[in-house]
Amino acid sequence: MIGWALRKVMLWSGLALFLFALVNHRTAIVAEFAHIAAPAPSQRSASRPSREDESASLVLAADPAGHVVVDAIVNGAAVKMLIDTGATLVALTPRDAEAAGVNLEALEWSAQVATAAGFARAAPLTLREIRLGQLSVYDIPAEVLRRLNISLLGMSFLDRLKSYEMRRGKLILRW
């Protein structure tokens, strides 16, 4: 009887540890699969403001895994980014930060942030501009993370929009 109970405890403990690791590594897993083809330009559309609602929109198709990867312009540099509503700030890889004109040597790696892959050192900064097609957002709080596979377009960008919604595999950004 004790052996049976011990096997059950070990089985449930192993399952709990697996699920815990899966949840804690969500961003790393998402970033690992984010290299799957980004939506083709023909799958993207933008509209100019109408007279009725005075808002513009950008429609982005999700990849087969449900992720939305965009080709953004960050401080004038082309950067592939994963849209992540779970990320508090825009987060750049060191390579993307350098491409955007950030001097990594001058950064203060003063923050420690919790990511799905665990804790990581981060350097806070403010980005001059992030542009997606006709949409431009200025002075965006961001960070550079050393342990990041793809840059993340987080809530410090998305909160500046009029709205955003995911519907039938398409992300609709309105500003």
C-alpha atoms as an extended CHARMM CRD file, in Angstrom:
* protein
*
       175  EXT
         1         1  MET       CA              0.0000000000        0.0000000000        0.0000000000  PROA      1               0.0000000000
         2         2  ILE       CA              2.8360000000        2.4310000000        0.8200000000  PROA      2               0.0000000000
         3         3  GLY       CA              4.5870000000        1.6180000000       -2.4840000000  PROA      3               0.0000000000
         4         4  TRP       CA              1.3920000000        2.3510000000       -4.4360000000  PROA      4               0.0000000000
         5         5  ALA       CA              0.9150000000        5.6840000000       -2.6430000000  PROA      5               0.0000000000
         6         6  LEU       CA              4.5630000000        6.6150000000       -3.1770000000  PROA      6               0.0000000000
         7         7  ARG       CA              4.2670000000        5.8970000000       -6.9330000000  PROA      7               0.0000000000
         8         8  LYS       CA              1.1630000000        8.0920000000       -7.1360000000  PROA      8               0.0000000000
         9         9  VAL       CA              2.8670000000       10.9480000000       -5.2700000000  PROA      9               0.0000000000
        10        10  MET       CA              5.9120000000       10.7050000000       -7.5540000000  PROA      10              0.0000000000
        11        11  LEU       CA              3.7150000000       10.6410000000      -10.6810000000  PROA      11              0.0000000000
        12        12  TRP       CA              1.6780000000       13.6990000000       -9.6380000000  PROA      12              0.0000000000
        13        13  SER       CA              4.7880000000       15.5510000000       -8.4860000000  PROA      13              0.0000000000
        14        14  GLY       CA              6.4840000000       14.9210000000      -11.8310000000  PROA      14              0.0000000000
        15        15  LEU       CA              3.4050000000       16.1040000000      -13.7100000000  PROA      15              0.0000000000
        16        16  ALA       CA              3.1790000000       19.2430000000      -11.5540000000  PROA      16              0.0000000000
        17        17  LEU       CA              6.8720000000       20.0270000000      -12.1470000000  PROA      17              0.0000000000
        18        18  PHE       CA              6.4360000000       19.5500000000      -15.8950000000  PROA      18              0.0000000000
        19        19  LEU       CA              3.4290000000       21.8970000000      -16.0030000000  PROA      19              0.0000000000
        20        20  PHE       CA              5.2250000000       24.4450000000      -13.8240000000  PROA      20              0.0000000000
        21        21  ALA       CA              8.2480000000       24.4170000000      -16.1540000000  PROA      21              0.0000000000
        22        22  LEU       CA              5.9990000000       24.7040000000      -19.2060000000  PROA      22              0.0000000000
        23        23  VAL       CA              4.1940000000       27.7490000000      -17.8030000000  PROA      23              0.0000000000
        24        24  ASN       CA              7.4160000000       29.4010000000      -16.6160000000  PROA      24              0.0000000000
        25        25  HSD       CA              9.1090000000       28.9480000000      -19.9980000000  PROA      25              0.0000000000
        26        26  ARG       CA              6.1640000000       30.2020000000      -22.0980000000  PROA      26              0.0000000000
        27        27  THR       CA              8.0230000000       33.1950000000      -23.5810000000  PROA      27              0.0000000000
        28        28  ALA       CA             11.0530000000       31.0990000000      -24.4570000000  PROA      28              0.0000000000
        29        29  ILE       CA              8.8580000000       28.4770000000      -26.1000000000  PROA      29              0.0000000000
        30        30  VAL       CA              6.8750000000       31.1240000000      -27.9850000000  PROA      30              0.0000000000
        31        31  ALA       CA             10.0770000000       32.8470000000      -29.0850000000  PROA      31              0.0000000000
        32        32  GLU       CA             11.5620000000       29.5350000000      -30.2240000000  PROA      32              0.0000000000
        33        33  PHE       CA              8.5960000000       28.9060000000      -32.5130000000  PROA      33              0.0000000000
        34        34  ALA       CA              8.2590000000       32.5430000000      -33.5830000000  PROA      34              0.0000000000
        35        35  HSD       CA             10.6430000000       31.9670000000      -36.4650000000  PROA      35              0.0000000000
        36        36  ILE       CA              7.7940000000       30.1740000000      -38.2380000000  PROA      36              0.0000000000
        37        37  ALA       CA              6.8640000000       32.2760000000      -41.2370000000  PROA      37              0.0000000000
        38        38  ALA       CA              5.5860000000       35.7300000000      -40.3920000000  PROA      38              0.0000000000
        39        39  PRO       CA              2.4540000000       36.8160000000      -42.2080000000  PROA      39              0.0000000000
        40        40  ALA       CA              3.1500000000       37.5960000000      -45.8360000000  PROA      40              0.0000000000
        41        41  PRO       CA              2.7510000000       41.2300000000      -46.8440000000  PROA      41              0.0000000000
        42        42  SER       CA             -0.3970000000       40.2900000000      -48.7350000000  PROA      42              0.0000000000
        43        43  GLN       CA             -1.9370000000       39.1460000000      -45.4440000000  PROA      43              0.0000000000
        44        44  ARG       CA             -1.4830000000       42.5820000000      -43.9050000000  PROA      44              0.0000000000
        45        45  SER       CA             -3.6570000000       45.5530000000      -44.5250000000  PROA      45              0.0000000000
        46        46  ALA       CA             -3.9250000000       49.0750000000      -43.2440000000  PROA      46              0.0000000000
        47        47  SER       CA             -6.6360000000       51.6410000000      -43.4930000000  PROA      47              0.0000000000
        48        48  ARG       CA             -6.6220000000       55.3850000000      -43.1980000000  PROA      48              0.0000000000
        49        49  PRO       CA             -8.9450000000       57.1600000000      -40.7640000000  PROA      49              0.0000000000
        50        50  SER       CA            -12.5260000000       57.4390000000      -41.9000000000  PROA      50              0.0000000000
        51        51  ARG       CA            -14.5060000000       60.5970000000      -41.2630000000  PROA      51              0.0000000000
        52        52  GLU       CA            -16.9150000000       58.7010000000      -39.0280000000  PROA      52              0.0000000000
        53        53  ASP       CA            -14.6030000000       57.2860000000      -36.3650000000  PROA      53              0.0000000000
        54        54  GLU       CA            -11.3430000000       59.1550000000      -37.0760000000  PROA      54              0.0000000000
        55        55  SER       CA             -9.2970000000       56.0220000000      -36.3970000000  PROA      55              0.0000000000
        56        56  ALA       CA             -6.9480000000       53.9650000000      -38.5060000000  PROA      56              0.0000000000
        57        57  SER       CA             -6.3390000000       50.2440000000      -38.2800000000  PROA      57              0.0000000000
        58        58  LEU       CA             -3.7630000000       47.6530000000      -39.1220000000  PROA      58              0.0000000000
        59        59  VAL       CA             -4.7220000000       43.9880000000      -39.5250000000  PROA      59              0.0000000000
        60        60  LEU       CA             -2.0360000000       41.3650000000      -38.9250000000  PROA      60              0.0000000000
        61        61  ALA       CA             -2.5120000000       37.6520000000      -39.5570000000  PROA      61              0.0000000000
        62        62  ALA       CA             -1.3080000000       35.1790000000      -36.9370000000  PROA      62              0.0000000000
        63        63  ASP       CA              0.9400000000       32.3040000000      -37.9440000000  PROA      63              0.0000000000
        64        64  PRO       CA             -0.3200000000       28.6990000000      -37.6880000000  PROA      64              0.0000000000
        65        65  ALA       CA              0.7150000000       28.5890000000      -34.0080000000  PROA      65              0.0000000000
        66        66  GLY       CA             -1.3640000000       31.6980000000      -33.2700000000  PROA      66              0.0000000000
        67        67  HSD       CA              1.6130000000       34.0610000000      -32.8700000000  PROA      67              0.0000000000
        68        68  VAL       CA              1.7830000000       37.4600000000      -34.5040000000  PROA      68              0.0000000000
        69        69  VAL       CA              5.2740000000       38.3740000000      -35.6930000000  PROA      69              0.0000000000
        70        70  VAL       CA              5.7390000000       41.7950000000      -37.2920000000  PROA      70              0.0000000000
        71        71  ASP       CA              8.4410000000       43.6180000000      -39.1830000000  PROA      71              0.0000000000
        72        72  ALA       CA              8.7260000000       46.8260000000      -37.1700000000  PROA      72              0.0000000000
        73        73  ILE       CA             10.9250000000       49.8690000000      -37.6170000000  PROA      73              0.0000000000
        74        74  VAL       CA             12.5890000000       50.7280000000      -34.2950000000  PROA      74              0.0000000000
        75        75  ASN       CA             14.4730000000       54.0310000000      -34.2530000000  PROA      75              0.0000000000
        76        76  GLY       CA             14.7990000000       53.6420000000      -38.0360000000  PROA      76              0.0000000000
        77        77  ALA       CA             16.0590000000       50.0260000000      -38.0160000000  PROA      77              0.0000000000
        78        78  ALA       CA             14.1430000000       46.9730000000      -39.2400000000  PROA      78              0.0000000000
        79        79  VAL       CA             13.3930000000       44.6180000000      -36.3220000000  PROA      79              0.0000000000
        80        80  LYS       CA             11.3350000000       41.4160000000      -36.3160000000  PROA      80              0.0000000000
        81        81  MET       CA              9.1250000000       41.4320000000      -33.2180000000  PROA      81              0.0000000000
        82        82  LEU       CA              6.6690000000       39.0610000000      -31.5660000000  PROA      82              0.0000000000
        83        83  ILE       CA              3.5550000000       40.8230000000      -30.2710000000  PROA      83              0.0000000000
        84        84  ASP       CA              3.2780000000       39.7720000000      -26.6290000000  PROA      84              0.0000000000
        85        85  THR       CA              0.4370000000       41.0790000000      -24.4410000000  PROA      85              0.0000000000
        86        86  GLY       CA              2.0840000000       39.2870000000      -21.5140000000  PROA      86              0.0000000000
        87        87  ALA       CA              5.1740000000       41.5090000000      -21.7440000000  PROA      87              0.0000000000
        88        88  THR       CA              4.8920000000       44.6730000000      -19.6630000000  PROA      88              0.0000000000
        89        89  LEU       CA              7.3960000000       46.5660000000      -21.8070000000  PROA      89              0.0000000000
        90        90  VAL       CA              8.7900000000       46.4260000000      -25.2900000000  PROA      90              0.0000000000
        91        91  ALA       CA             11.8520000000       44.1800000000      -24.9730000000  PROA      91              0.0000000000
        92        92  LEU       CA             14.7270000000       44.1350000000      -27.4470000000  PROA      92              0.0000000000
        93        93  THR       CA             17.4260000000       41.5690000000      -27.9550000000  PROA      93              0.0000000000
        94        94  PRO       CA             20.9370000000       43.0630000000      -27.6870000000  PROA      94              0.0000000000
        95        95  ARG       CA             21.4130000000       42.5910000000      -31.4490000000  PROA      95              0.0000000000
        96        96  ASP       CA             18.1730000000       44.4370000000      -32.2700000000  PROA      96              0.0000000000
        97        97  ALA       CA             19.0120000000       47.1890000000      -29.7690000000  PROA      97              0.0000000000
        98        98  GLU       CA             22.3820000000       47.7520000000      -31.4540000000  PROA      98              0.0000000000
        99        99  ALA       CA             20.7020000000       47.8490000000      -34.8670000000  PROA      99              0.0000000000
       100       100  ALA       CA             18.3470000000       50.5070000000      -33.4700000000  PROA      100             0.0000000000
       101       101  GLY       CA             21.3210000000       52.6590000000      -32.4790000000  PROA      101             0.0000000000
       102       102  VAL       CA             21.5070000000       51.7490000000      -28.7920000000  PROA      102             0.0000000000
       103       103  ASN       CA             25.0060000000       51.7480000000      -27.2970000000  PROA      103             0.0000000000
       104       104  LEU       CA             24.9770000000       48.5880000000      -25.1670000000  PROA      104             0.0000000000
       105       105  GLU       CA             28.1200000000       49.6800000000      -23.3080000000  PROA      105             0.0000000000
       106       106  ALA       CA             26.3400000000       52.8240000000      -22.0680000000  PROA      106             0.0000000000
       107       107  LEU       CA             23.3110000000       50.9430000000      -20.7160000000  PROA      107             0.0000000000
       108       108  GLU       CA             22.7410000000       50.4010000000      -17.0170000000  PROA      108             0.0000000000
       109       109  TRP       CA             21.8490000000       46.7570000000      -16.4780000000  PROA      109             0.0000000000
       110       110  SER       CA             20.0720000000       47.7290000000      -13.2730000000  PROA      110             0.0000000000
       111       111  ALA       CA             16.8130000000       45.8160000000      -13.5330000000  PROA      111             0.0000000000
       112       112  GLN       CA             16.0780000000       42.1900000000      -12.8940000000  PROA      112             0.0000000000
       113       113  VAL       CA             12.9160000000       41.0160000000      -14.5900000000  PROA      113             0.0000000000
       114       114  ALA       CA             10.8880000000       37.8450000000      -14.3480000000  PROA      114             0.0000000000
       115       115  THR       CA             10.3640000000       36.2140000000      -17.7280000000  PROA      115             0.0000000000
       116       116  ALA       CA              8.7560000000       32.9440000000      -18.6590000000  PROA      116             0.0000000000
       117       117  ALA       CA             12.2960000000       31.5660000000      -18.9730000000  PROA      117             0.0000000000
       118       118  GLY       CA             13.2600000000       32.7320000000      -15.4850000000  PROA      118             0.0000000000
       119       119  PHE       CA             14.9190000000       35.8690000000      -14.1700000000  PROA      119             0.0000000000
       120       120  ALA       CA             17.0810000000       37.9880000000      -16.4520000000  PROA      120             0.0000000000
       121       121  ARG       CA             19.1100000000       41.2010000000      -16.2200000000  PROA      121             0.0000000000
       122       122  ALA       CA             17.6030000000       44.0900000000      -18.1260000000  PROA      122             0.0000000000
       123       123  ALA       CA             18.6380000000       47.5830000000      -19.1130000000  PROA      123             0.0000000000
       124       124  PRO       CA             15.7790000000       50.1000000000      -19.2180000000  PROA      124             0.0000000000
       125       125  LEU       CA             15.6690000000       52.7180000000      -21.9770000000  PROA      125             0.0000000000
       126       126  THR       CA             13.2410000000       54.8330000000      -23.9700000000  PROA      126             0.0000000000
       127       127  LEU       CA             12.8990000000       54.2100000000      -27.6850000000  PROA      127             0.0000000000
       128       128  ARG       CA             12.4270000000       57.2300000000      -29.9240000000  PROA      128             0.0000000000
       129       129  GLU       CA              9.9420000000       55.5510000000      -32.3030000000  PROA      129             0.0000000000
       130       130  ILE       CA              8.3800000000       52.2320000000      -33.2370000000  PROA      130             0.0000000000
       131       131  ARG       CA              6.6190000000       52.1080000000      -36.5720000000  PROA      131             0.0000000000
       132       132  LEU       CA              4.3500000000       49.4280000000      -38.0210000000  PROA      132             0.0000000000
       133       133  GLY       CA              3.2990000000       50.5000000000      -41.4940000000  PROA      133             0.0000000000
       134       134  GLN       CA              1.4260000000       53.8000000000      -41.0840000000  PROA      134             0.0000000000
       135       135  LEU       CA              1.3160000000       53.4680000000      -37.2900000000  PROA      135             0.0000000000
       136       136  SER       CA              4.0230000000       55.3480000000      -35.3700000000  PROA      136             0.0000000000
       137       137  VAL       CA              4.3690000000       55.5000000000      -31.5940000000  PROA      137             0.0000000000
       138       138  TYR       CA              6.9710000000       57.7550000000      -29.9530000000  PROA      138             0.0000000000
       139       139  ASP       CA              8.9250000000       57.7380000000      -26.6780000000  PROA      139             0.0000000000
       140       140  ILE       CA              8.1970000000       54.1500000000      -25.6950000000  PROA      140             0.0000000000
       141       141  PRO       CA              9.4970000000       52.7240000000      -22.4120000000  PROA      141             0.0000000000
       142       142  ALA       CA             11.4740000000       49.5910000000      -23.2200000000  PROA      142             0.0000000000
       143       143  GLU       CA             14.2680000000       47.3340000000      -22.0320000000  PROA      143             0.0000000000
       144       144  VAL       CA             17.0860000000       45.3070000000      -23.4800000000  PROA      144             0.0000000000
       145       145  LEU       CA             17.1840000000       41.6990000000      -22.2880000000  PROA      145             0.0000000000
       146       146  ARG       CA             20.2390000000       39.5240000000      -22.7220000000  PROA      146             0.0000000000
       147       147  ARG       CA             18.3750000000       36.2140000000      -22.6820000000  PROA      147             0.0000000000
       148       148  LEU       CA             15.8530000000       36.8210000000      -25.4370000000  PROA      148             0.0000000000
       149       149  ASN       CA             15.5410000000       35.0280000000      -28.7920000000  PROA      149             0.0000000000
       150       150  ILE       CA             13.2270000000       37.5510000000      -30.4900000000  PROA      150             0.0000000000
       151       151  SER       CA             12.2930000000       41.0990000000      -29.5860000000  PROA      151             0.0000000000
       152       152  LEU       CA              8.8760000000       41.5510000000      -27.9990000000  PROA      152             0.0000000000
       153       153  LEU       CA              6.3090000000       44.2360000000      -28.7460000000  PROA      153             0.0000000000
       154       154  GLY       CA              4.7600000000       44.5060000000      -25.3010000000  PROA      154             0.0000000000
       155       155  MET       CA              2.1860000000       46.5600000000      -23.4570000000  PROA      155             0.0000000000
       156       156  SER       CA              4.2220000000       49.7890000000      -23.2990000000  PROA      156             0.0000000000
       157       157  PHE       CA              3.4920000000       49.9890000000      -27.0520000000  PROA      157             0.0000000000
       158       158  LEU       CA              0.0190000000       48.3940000000      -27.1570000000  PROA      158             0.0000000000
       159       159  ASP       CA             -1.3590000000       50.5880000000      -24.3430000000  PROA      159             0.0000000000
       160       160  ARG       CA             -0.7310000000       53.6540000000      -26.5110000000  PROA      160             0.0000000000
       161       161  LEU       CA             -3.2300000000       52.4320000000      -29.1370000000  PROA      161             0.0000000000
       162       162  LYS       CA             -6.9310000000       53.1950000000      -29.2270000000  PROA      162             0.0000000000
       163       163  SER       CA             -7.6090000000       49.4410000000      -29.1260000000  PROA      163             0.0000000000
       164       164  TYR       CA             -6.4020000000       46.0190000000      -30.2050000000  PROA      164             0.0000000000
       165       165  GLU       CA             -8.2210000000       42.7360000000      -30.5500000000  PROA      165             0.0000000000
       166       166  MET       CA             -7.5930000000       39.2170000000      -31.7540000000  PROA      166             0.0000000000
       167       167  ARG       CA            -10.3900000000       37.8100000000      -33.8750000000  PROA      167             0.0000000000
       168       168  ARG       CA            -10.3820000000       34.6970000000      -36.0820000000  PROA      168             0.0000000000
       169       169  GLY       CA             -6.6090000000       34.5290000000      -36.3050000000  PROA      169             0.0000000000
       170       170  LYS       CA             -6.1430000000       38.2200000000      -37.0370000000  PROA      170             0.0000000000
       171       171  LEU       CA             -4.8280000000       40.9130000000      -34.7200000000  PROA      171             0.0000000000
       172       172  ILE       CA             -6.4860000000       44.2810000000      -35.3270000000  PROA      172             0.0000000000
       173       173  LEU       CA             -4.6310000000       47.3640000000      -34.0830000000  PROA      173             0.0000000000
       174       174  ARG       CA             -6.5560000000       50.6730000000      -33.9970000000  PROA      174             0.0000000000
       175       175  TRP       CA             -5.1480000000       54.1410000000      -33.3730000000  PROA      175             0.0000000000
